[in-house]
Structures are given as structure tokens and as C-alpha cells.
């Protein structure tokens, strides 16, 4: 398994298309928000096959991780946790003090195992229930 920061936006977008648009029914308008060029991107591979991605925005000493996805065939392999740990490592190296994300409600336990804490009320994003989460570094 390989996890690293990438400039290969096309591969990241292909993974997001499969997971968010095709599998979860997110509209293309909502997924392609025009912000990819302003973000850092992480990519995860298993056996030379890209299977996971995440997007990171940095604002001062705070960061937001989003668009985290893992292909169905790679779920349960640990690549999701690995890509999140890789993103956190990148952010630690940049002196980030707080990381935020909006988690689909069903995967909050996944992020909690990585040290994130849910806060606030549930809300809808792309028709999917979410809650905000934070990790203090």
C-alpha cells in the first residue's frame, strides 16, 4: 500500500466519480465545485492500482480534509485509515493545529478511531446526512 500527496488530479477525480457520483448518487454539479486546483490531494494505491483519495484545504493553522473516498473493492483493507493518517502527517509537517472535516454520519466511527470528535447537529450535504468533526493537533 502506498499513500502520498499527488498532483494527479485526473486519477483523484476518477475515484471520486466512481464513489460519489456513480455509487452514492451525488450530482456532478455538487461534486465538481471548481475548488480542486486550490487543494492538496492525497492518493492511495494497492498493488499499483489507485483506490483512495482525499482533498485538503489549508487556511492558516487550520485545515479541512474532504472528498475522502475508497473504492468499494478496497474497503476494509486499511487504505482509508492510511490515507487519513497520510493527510494528517502532511498537515503536521505544515504546523497545522486543527483539522476539520464533514463526515457522512454512517462513517463517524471510522473517523473517531483516528482521533476526530463529532460536534454540532447533523446536516444534509448532497442529500447525505453529515456531522462536522475536528482533530486538535
C-alpha positions, 0 to 999 in steps of 0.5 A: 500500500502506498499513500502520498500527496499527488498532483494527479488530479485526473486519477483523484477525480476518477475515484471520486466519480466512481464513489460519489457520483456513480455509487452514492448518487451525488450530482456532478454539479455538487461534486465538481465545485471548481475548488480542486486546483486550490487543494492538496490531494492525497492518493492511495494505491494497492498493488499499483492500482489507485483506490483512495483519495482525499482533498485538503484545504489549508487556511492558516493553522487550520485545515479541512480534509474532504472528498475522502473516498475508497473504492468499494473493492478496497474497503476494509483493507486499511487504505482509508485509515492510511490515507487519513493518517497520510493527510494528517502527517502532511498537515503536521509537517505544515504546523497545522493545529486543527483539522476539520472535516464533514463526515457522512454520519454512517462513517463517524466511527471510522473517523473517531478511531483516528482521533476526530470528535463529532460536534454540532447537529447533523446536516444534509450535504448532497442529500447525505446526512453529515456531522462536522468533526475536528482533530486538535493537533 
